[in-house]
């Protein structure tokens, strides 16, 4: 895939739900920002959609997390739930595979939200940009508690 050096990159919400600031996520790796900058969504539904055009860079063996690299080179990690790797793929179905090209809005994976919650896990879904330092600024378009939908821009990355 040829990367385009776009000035700005719009990243849509990969799932509809309620926005949560990343620093309020109950997981040290996410809330500390060590995995990147971004936010989280408490999902209303059980499908994760491509937040931009790009290529699947990572599909976890347990299908609880997916990485996508946008055409402009933005690396996005979408991680469904907290500690859901421990479920070993139960409640998750991958709809894409590594190396696959995707368009904004394509379904990437499905999950059984009720099953995950009944198993004692949170479904809060962090969305982080792992290479945000390659861009000048990350603008977040939502505040804590606001409703967000998959057809809305969640973040804008601005190149300096």
Secondary structure, DSSP 8 states (H G I E B T S, - for coil): ------SEEEEE-SS-EEEEEGGGSS-HHHHTSTT-EEEEEEESSSEEE-SSSEEEEEE-TTSSEEEEEETT--EEEEEESSSGGGGTTTTEEESS-TT-EE-TT-EEEEE-HHHHHHTT----EEEEETTGGGSSEEEE---TT-EE-TTSEEEEEE--
